[in-house]
Amino acid sequence: MKLDRLLAITMALLNQTRVSATELSQRFEVSLRTIYRDMEAINLAGIPIVSFAGSDGGYEIMSGYRIDKQLLSLEDFAAIVTALRGARSATDGSELDGLLERIGAMMPVQSGSVPDHHVDLDFQPSPNDKAKIGPLRQAIKDKRLIQMCYLDNKGNESDRTIEPMGLFLKAYTWYLYGYCRTRGAFRVFRLSRIIRMTELQETFERRNYSLQDVEREFMGRADFSKVRATLLFQPAARSRVLDEFGFQQAVNNPDGTLTLEAHYSSEEKAIQNILSYGPLVNVQEPATIRAELGRRIMEMAQLYRVKNE
């Protein structure tokens, strides 16, 4: 298509200092006359092309145009490249390689170098999630149904037929959203809980539903202030406490312990988190969580009790 060729010629001019008409003719398998017309069309589109005669002649984009017409600064481009590299690490999407190359071609050159990237984003998923991302992305692109066995938060397995619509990363966790034909409603699935899945040959028409709808309908339900617990941590837990809860919430006590009020979306989430600290935390309140922790610790003690021979 002519439009594709014009874009490709423009990218070639951005990537190379000078390109000859003969080289472009051979690359795109068109006549020299067609290349001349393409150059005229690019000029009319507002990109100034300069031609040079002679053995080393050819076409160039007018000197200074990339900088003078640039809407983004060099630091802006560096930030875009950093974000794209992070996305590349997450999805292994080879199509992003071409995009990174095109972005690089558009960057204004200052002092002949690209600025250092002071931030590196690595969204590399776990091996378990990574094995699912590629097939799911392809099913989303091809609009093909997937059949999967899913494990819910209560440990129950169920077979689902899904119209996959998108993937997203939230709080270091990968999710799939789409329309569940089994339940007859839109659903969000945690990738780590997909036990097995198969892409079906049957296709579907994408429904009018976006990631913003997911945020409003599902992610907005989580109330992280629903359950509050006052916790007393031993000094040995200090590093993890500050990593997890931040410096602002923790109160340093004279004996080296830390006190803070933690917020959770449910009592179950609170108990799971508190138990993970083992003997390094003591729940001050509420009494309901203290009682439930005591019950579970007794069960664990029974489970691991060593019998006298």
DRENDO-1510 file (C-alpha; in Angstrom, 1 decimal, always signed):
<recs>
REC; n; res; u; v; w
REC; 1; MET; +0.0; +0.0; +0.0 .
REC; 2; LYS; +1.2; +3.5; -0.8 .
REC; 3; LEU; +0.6; +4.8; +2.7 .
REC; 4; ASP; +2.7; +2.0; +4.2 .
REC; 5; ARG; +5.5; +2.7; +1.7 .
REC; 6; LEU; +5.4; +6.5; +2.5 .
REC; 7; LEU; +5.7; +5.8; +6.2 .
REC; 8; ALA; +8.5; +3.3; +5.6 .
REC; 9; ILE; +10.4; +5.8; +3.4 .
REC; 10; THR; +10.0; +8.5; +6.1 .
REC; 11; MET; +11.4; +6.1; +8.7 .
REC; 12; ALA; +14.3; +5.3; +6.5 .
REC; 13; LEU; +15.1; +9.0; +6.1 .
REC; 14; LEU; +14.9; +9.5; +9.8 .
REC; 15; ASN; +17.2; +6.5; +10.4 .
REC; 16; GLN; +19.8; +7.4; +7.7 .
REC; 17; THR; +21.6; +10.6; +6.9 .
REC; 18; ARG; +21.0; +10.3; +3.1 .
REC; 19; VAL; +19.2; +7.7; +1.0 .
REC; 20; SER; +19.4; +7.4; -2.8 .
REC; 21; ALA; +16.4; +7.0; -5.0 .
REC; 22; THR; +17.9; +3.9; -6.5 .
REC; 23; GLU; +18.3; +2.3; -3.0 .
REC; 24; LEU; +14.7; +3.1; -2.2 .
REC; 25; SER; +13.5; +1.8; -5.5 .
REC; 26; GLN; +15.2; -1.5; -5.0 .
REC; 27; ARG; +14.1; -1.8; -1.3 .
REC; 28; PHE; +10.4; -1.2; -2.1 .
REC; 29; GLU; +10.5; -2.9; -5.6 .
REC; 30; VAL; +9.0; +0.1; -7.3 .
REC; 31; SER; +10.2; +2.3; -10.2 .
REC; 32; LEU; +12.3; +5.5; -9.8 .
REC; 33; ARG; +9.4; +7.5; -11.1 .
REC; 34; THR; +7.2; +6.1; -8.2 .
REC; 35; ILE; +10.0; +7.1; -5.7 .
REC; 36; TYR; +10.0; +10.7; -7.1 .
REC; 37; ARG; +6.3; +10.9; -6.7 .
REC; 38; ASP; +6.5; +9.5; -3.1 .
REC; 39; MET; +9.1; +12.2; -2.3 .
REC; 40; GLU; +6.8; +14.9; -3.6 .
REC; 41; ALA; +3.9; +13.5; -1.5 .
REC; 42; ILE; +6.1; +13.5; +1.7 .
REC; 43; ASN; +7.0; +17.1; +1.0 .
REC; 44; LEU; +3.4; +18.0; +0.5 .
REC; 45; ALA; +2.6; +16.4; +3.9 .
REC; 46; GLY; +4.8; +18.9; +5.6 .
REC; 47; ILE; +8.1; +17.0; +5.9 .
REC; 48; PRO; +10.8; +19.0; +4.1 .
REC; 49; ILE; +12.9; +16.7; +1.8 .
REC; 50; VAL; +16.1; +18.0; +0.3 .
REC; 51; SER; +17.7; +16.3; -2.7 .
REC; 52; PHE; +21.4; +16.2; -3.6 .
REC; 53; ALA; +22.9; +15.4; -7.0 .
REC; 54; GLY; +26.0; +13.5; -7.8 .
REC; 55; SER; +27.5; +10.1; -7.1 .
REC; 56; ASP; +26.9; +10.5; -3.4 .
REC; 57; GLY; +23.6; +12.2; -3.8 .
REC; 58; GLY; +20.2; +11.2; -2.6 .
REC; 59; TYR; +17.5; +12.5; -0.3 .
REC; 60; GLU; +17.6; +13.9; +3.2 .
REC; 61; ILE; +15.2; +15.4; +5.7 .
REC; 62; MET; +16.0; +19.1; +6.0 .
REC; 63; SER; +18.7; +19.7; +8.6 .
REC; 64; GLY; +17.3; +20.8; +12.0 .
REC; 65; TYR; +13.7; +19.7; +11.1 .
REC; 66; ARG; +13.6; +16.9; +13.7 .
REC; 67; ILE; +14.6; +19.3; +16.5 .
REC; 68; ASP; +12.7; +22.4; +15.3 .
REC; 69; LYS; +9.4; +20.5; +14.8 .
REC; 70; GLN; +9.8; +18.2; +17.8 .
REC; 71; LEU; +7.0; +18.3; +20.4 .
REC; 72; LEU; +8.8; +16.1; +22.9 .
REC; 73; SER; +12.1; +16.7; +24.6 .
REC; 74; LEU; +15.0; +14.3; +24.7 .
REC; 75; GLU; +14.1; +13.5; +28.3 .
REC; 76; ASP; +10.5; +12.9; +27.2 .
REC; 77; PHE; +11.7; +10.3; +24.7 .
REC; 78; ALA; +13.9; +8.7; +27.3 .
REC; 79; ALA; +11.0; +8.3; +29.6 .
REC; 80; ILE; +8.9; +6.7; +26.8 .
REC; 81; VAL; +11.7; +4.3; +25.9 .
REC; 82; THR; +12.1; +3.3; +29.5 .
REC; 83; ALA; +8.3; +2.5; +29.8 .
REC; 84; LEU; +8.4; +0.6; +26.5 .
REC; 85; ARG; +11.4; -1.5; +27.7 .
REC; 86; GLY; +9.4; -2.3; +30.9 .
REC; 87; ALA; +6.5; -3.4; +28.8 .
REC; 88; ARG; +8.8; -5.5; +26.6 .
REC; 89; SER; +10.2; -7.3; +29.7 .
REC; 90; ALA; +6.7; -8.1; +30.8 .
REC; 91; THR; +5.2; -9.5; +27.6 .
REC; 92; ASP; +8.1; -10.6; +25.4 .
REC; 93; GLY; +6.2; -8.8; +22.7 .
REC; 94; SER; +8.5; -8.7; +19.6 .
REC; 95; GLU; +6.3; -6.0; +18.0 .
REC; 96; LEU; +7.7; -3.6; +20.6 .
REC; 97; ASP; +11.2; -4.0; +19.2 .
REC; 98; GLY; +10.0; -2.3; +16.0 .
REC; 99; LEU; +8.3; +0.4; +18.0 .
REC; 100; LEU; +11.4; +1.0; +20.1 .
REC; 101; GLU; +13.4; +1.4; +16.9 .
REC; 102; ARG; +10.9; +3.9; +15.5 .
REC; 103; ILE; +10.9; +5.9; +18.7 .
REC; 104; GLY; +14.7; +5.9; +18.6 .
REC; 105; ALA; +14.6; +7.3; +15.1 .
REC; 106; MET; +12.4; +10.2; +16.1 .
REC; 107; MET; +14.6; +11.2; +19.0 .
REC; 108; PRO; +16.4; +14.5; +18.6 .
REC; 109; VAL; +20.2; +14.1; +18.7 .
REC; 110; GLN; +21.9; +16.3; +21.3 .
REC; 111; SER; +25.7; +16.1; +21.6 .
REC; 112; GLY; +25.5; +12.9; +19.6 .
REC; 113; SER; +24.2; +10.7; +22.5 .
REC; 114; VAL; +21.1; +9.6; +24.2 .
REC; 115; PRO; +20.7; +10.5; +27.8 .
REC; 116; ASP; +21.2; +7.9; +30.5 .
REC; 117; HIS; +18.1; +6.2; +31.7 .
REC; 118; HIS; +18.0; +6.9; +35.4 .
REC; 119; VAL; +15.0; +4.6; +36.0 .
REC; 120; ASP; +14.7; +1.0; +34.8 .
REC; 121; LEU; +11.3; -0.7; +34.8 .
REC; 122; ASP; +11.4; -4.5; +35.0 .
REC; 123; PHE; +7.9; -6.1; +34.9 .
REC; 124; GLN; +9.2; -9.6; +34.4 .
REC; 125; PRO; +6.4; -12.0; +35.4 .
REC; 126; SER; +6.9; -15.2; +37.3 .
REC; 127; PRO; +7.7; -18.2; +35.1 .
REC; 128; ASN; +4.2; -19.6; +35.7 .
REC; 129; ASP; +2.5; -16.3; +34.6 .
REC; 130; LYS; +4.9; -15.8; +31.7 .
REC; 131; ALA; +4.0; -19.1; +30.2 .
REC; 132; LYS; +0.4; -17.9; +30.0 .
REC; 133; ILE; +0.8; -14.4; +28.8 .
REC; 134; GLY; +1.9; -15.2; +25.3 .
REC; 135; PRO; -0.9; -17.6; +24.5 .
REC; 136; LEU; -3.5; -15.3; +26.1 .
REC; 137; ARG; -2.2; -12.3; +24.1 .
REC; 138; GLN; -2.6; -14.3; +20.9 .
REC; 139; ALA; -6.1; -15.4; +21.9 .
REC; 140; ILE; -7.1; -11.8; +22.6 .
REC; 141; LYS; -5.7; -10.6; +19.3 .
REC; 142; ASP; -7.4; -13.4; +17.3 .
REC; 143; LYS; -10.6; -13.0; +19.3 .
REC; 144; ARG; -10.7; -16.7; +20.1 .
REC; 145; LEU; -12.4; -18.3; +23.1 .
REC; 146; ILE; -10.3; -20.0; +25.8 .
REC; 147; GLN; -11.3; -22.8; +28.0 .
REC; 148; MET; -9.7; -23.0; +31.4 .
REC; 149; CYS; -9.7; -24.6; +34.8 .
REC; 150; TYR; -9.7; -21.9; +37.4 .
REC; 151; LEU; -9.0; -22.0; +41.1 .
REC; 152; ASP; -11.0; -19.4; +43.2 .
REC; 153; ASN; -9.8; -17.8; +46.5 .
REC; 154; LYS; -11.5; -20.6; +48.4 .
REC; 155; GLY; -9.6; -23.4; +46.7 .
REC; 156; ASN; -12.5; -24.5; +44.5 .
REC; 157; GLU; -11.8; -25.5; +40.9 .
REC; 158; SER; -14.2; -24.7; +38.1 .
REC; 159; ASP; -14.1; -25.0; +34.3 .
REC; 160; ARG; -14.8; -21.8; +32.5 .
REC; 161; THR; -15.2; -20.7; +28.9 .
REC; 162; ILE; -13.9; -17.1; +28.5 .
REC; 163; GLU; -14.0; -14.4; +25.9 .
REC; 164; PRO; -10.5; -13.0; +26.7 .
REC; 165; MET; -10.4; -9.2; +26.3 .
REC; 166; GLY; -7.2; -8.0; +28.0 .
REC; 167; LEU; -4.4; -8.4; +30.4 .
REC; 168; PHE; -3.2; -6.0; +33.1 .
REC; 169; LEU; -0.7; -5.8; +35.9 .
REC; 170; LYS; -1.9; -4.5; +39.3 .
REC; 171; ALA; +0.2; -4.4; +42.5 .
REC; 172; TYR; +2.8; -6.8; +41.0 .
REC; 173; THR; +0.0; -9.3; +40.0 .
REC; 174; TRP; -1.1; -10.2; +36.5 .
REC; 175; TYR; -4.8; -10.5; +35.7 .
REC; 176; LEU; -7.0; -11.4; +32.7 .
REC; 177; TYR; -10.3; -9.8; +32.2 .
REC; 178; GLY; -13.1; -10.9; +29.9 .
REC; 179; TYR; -16.6; -12.2; +29.5 .
REC; 180; CYS; -17.2; -15.5; +31.3 .
REC; 181; ARG; -19.8; -17.5; +29.3 .
REC; 182; THR; -20.0; -20.0; +32.1 .
REC; 183; ARG; -21.1; -17.4; +34.6 .
REC; 184; GLY; -22.8; -15.1; +32.0 .
REC; 185; ALA; -20.9; -12.0; +33.3 .
REC; 186; PHE; -17.6; -10.1; +33.0 .
REC; 187; ARG; -15.0; -11.4; +35.3 .
REC; 188; VAL; -11.3; -10.8; +36.3 .
REC; 189; PHE; -9.0; -13.8; +36.7 .
REC; 190; ARG; -5.7; -14.0; +38.4 .
REC; 191; LEU; -3.2; -15.6; +36.1 .
REC; 192; SER; -1.5; -17.6; +38.9 .
REC; 193; ARG; -4.8; -19.3; +39.6 .
REC; 194; ILE; -5.3; -20.6; +36.0 .
REC; 195; ILE; -4.4; -24.3; +36.4 .
REC; 196; ARG; -4.7; -25.1; +32.7 .
REC; 197; MET; -6.1; -23.5; +29.6 .
REC; 198; THR; -6.8; -24.2; +25.9 .
REC; 199; GLU; -7.4; -21.8; +23.0 .
REC; 200; LEU; -10.5; -22.9; +21.1 .
REC; 201; GLN; -11.1; -22.4; +17.4 .
REC; 202; GLU; -14.4; -20.6; +18.0 .
REC; 203; THR; -14.2; -16.8; +17.7 .
REC; 204; PHE; -16.2; -14.1; +19.3 .
REC; 205; GLU; -17.2; -10.5; +18.7 .
REC; 206; ARG; -15.6; -8.2; +21.2 .
REC; 207; ARG; -18.1; -6.6; +23.7 .
REC; 208; ASN; -18.2; -3.0; +24.6 .
REC; 209; TYR; -16.1; -3.3; +27.7 .
REC; 210; SER; -12.7; -1.7; +28.6 .
REC; 211; LEU; -10.0; -1.8; +31.2 .
REC; 212; GLN; -11.5; +1.4; +32.7 .
REC; 213; ASP; -14.7; -0.5; +33.2 .
REC; 214; VAL; -12.7; -3.2; +35.0 .
REC; 215; GLU; -11.2; -0.6; +37.3 .
REC; 216; ARG; -14.6; +0.8; +38.2 .
REC; 217; GLU; -16.5; -2.5; +38.6 .
REC; 218; PHE; -14.0; -4.8; +40.1 .
REC; 219; MET; -10.9; -3.0; +41.4 .
REC; 220; GLY; -13.0; -0.3; +42.9 .
REC; 221; ARG; -14.7; -2.8; +45.2 .
REC; 222; ALA; -11.6; -3.4; +47.3 .
REC; 223; ASP; -11.8; -1.3; +50.4 .
REC; 224; PHE; -8.4; -1.4; +52.0 .
REC; 225; SER; -9.6; +0.4; +55.1 .
REC; 226; LYS; -12.3; -2.2; +55.8 .
REC; 227; VAL; -10.3; -4.0; +58.5 .
REC; 228; ARG; -7.9; -2.2; +60.9 .
REC; 229; ALA; -5.5; -3.8; +63.2 .
REC; 230; THR; -3.0; -2.3; +65.7 .
REC; 231; LEU; +0.2; -4.3; +65.5 .
REC; 232; LEU; +3.4; -4.4; +67.6 .
REC; 233; PHE; +6.5; -5.6; +65.8 .
REC; 234; GLN; +9.8; -6.8; +67.1 .
REC; 235; PRO; +13.0; -4.9; +66.0 .
REC; 236; ALA; +14.0; -7.9; +63.8 .
REC; 237; ALA; +10.9; -7.2; +61.6 .
REC; 238; ARG; +11.8; -3.5; +61.1 .
REC; 239; SER; +13.1; -3.7; +57.6 .
REC; 240; ARG; +10.1; -5.7; +56.3 .
REC; 241; VAL; +7.6; -3.5; +58.1 .
REC; 242; LEU; +9.1; -0.3; +56.6 .
REC; 243; ASP; +9.1; -2.0; +53.1 .
REC; 244; GLU; +5.5; -3.1; +53.4 .
REC; 245; PHE; +3.8; -0.3; +55.4 .
REC; 246; GLY; +6.1; +2.7; +54.9 .
REC; 247; PHE; +7.9; +5.1; +57.2 .
REC; 248; GLN; +4.9; +7.3; +57.8 .
REC; 249; GLN; +2.7; +4.8; +59.6 .
REC; 250; ALA; +5.2; +3.2; +61.9 .
REC; 251; VAL; +5.8; +4.6; +65.4 .
REC; 252; ASN; +9.3; +3.8; +66.9 .
REC; 253; ASN; +9.0; +2.8; +70.6 .
REC; 254; PRO; +11.9; +3.3; +73.1 .
REC; 255; ASP; +12.6; -0.4; +73.3 .
REC; 256; GLY; +13.1; -0.7; +69.5 .
REC; 257; THR; +9.7; -2.2; +68.7 .
REC; 258; LEU; +7.4; -0.6; +66.2 .
REC; 259; THR; +3.7; +0.1; +66.5 .
REC; 260; LEU; +1.4; +0.8; +63.6 .
REC; 261; GLU; -2.2; +0.6; +62.5 .
REC; 262; ALA; -2.5; -1.6; +59.5 .
REC; 263; HIS; -5.4; -1.6; +57.0 .
REC; 264; TYR; -6.7; -4.6; +55.1 .
REC; 265; SER; -9.5; -5.3; +52.7 .
REC; 266; SER; -10.7; -8.3; +54.7 .
REC; 267; GLU; -10.1; -10.1; +58.0 .
REC; 268; GLU; -8.7; -13.1; +56.0 .
REC; 269; LYS; -6.1; -10.9; +54.3 .
REC; 270; ALA; -5.2; -9.5; +57.7 .
REC; 271; ILE; -4.7; -12.9; +59.2 .
REC; 272; GLN; -2.7; -14.2; +56.3 .
REC; 273; ASN; -0.4; -11.2; +56.5 .
REC; 274; ILE; +0.0; -11.3; +60.3 .
REC; 275; LEU; +0.8; -15.0; +60.3 .
REC; 276; SER; +3.5; -14.5; +57.8 .
REC; 277; TYR; +5.5; -12.5; +60.4 .
REC; 278; GLY; +5.5; -15.4; +62.8 .
REC; 279; PRO; +6.5; -14.5; +66.4 .
REC; 280; LEU; +7.8; -11.1; +65.3 .
REC; 281; VAL; +4.3; -9.5; +65.6 .
REC; 282; ASN; +1.7; -9.2; +68.4 .
REC; 283; VAL; -1.8; -8.1; +67.6 .
REC; 284; GLN; -3.0; -5.4; +70.1 .
REC; 285; GLU; -6.5; -5.2; +68.6 .
REC; 286; PRO; -9.1; -6.0; +67.5 .
REC; 287; ALA; -9.9; -8.9; +69.8 .
REC; 288; THR; -11.7; -10.8; +67.0 .
REC; 289; ILE; -8.4; -11.1; +65.0 .
REC; 290; ARG; -6.5; -12.1; +68.1 .
REC; 291; ALA; -9.0; -14.8; +68.8 .
REC; 292; GLU; -8.9; -16.2; +65.3 .
REC; 293; LEU; -5.1; -16.1; +65.2 .
REC; 294; GLY; -5.0; -18.1; +68.5 .
REC; 295; ARG; -7.4; -20.7; +67.1 .
REC; 296; ARG; -5.3; -21.1; +63.9 .
REC; 297; ILE; -2.0; -21.3; +65.9 .
REC; 298; MET; -3.5; -24.0; +68.0 .
REC; 299; GLU; -4.4; -26.0; +64.9 .
REC; 300; MET; -0.9; -25.6; +63.6 .
REC; 301; ALA; +0.6; -26.7; +66.9 .
REC; 302; GLN; -1.6; -29.9; +66.7 .
REC; 303; LEU; -0.4; -30.4; +63.1 .
REC; 304; TYR; +3.3; -30.2; +63.9 .
REC; 305; ARG; +3.3; -31.7; +67.4 .
REC; 306; VAL; +6.1; -34.3; +67.7 .
REC; 307; LYS; +5.0; -37.5; +69.4 .
REC; 308; ASN; +7.2; -39.0; +72.0 .
REC; 309; GLU; +8.5; -42.4; +71.0 .
</recs>
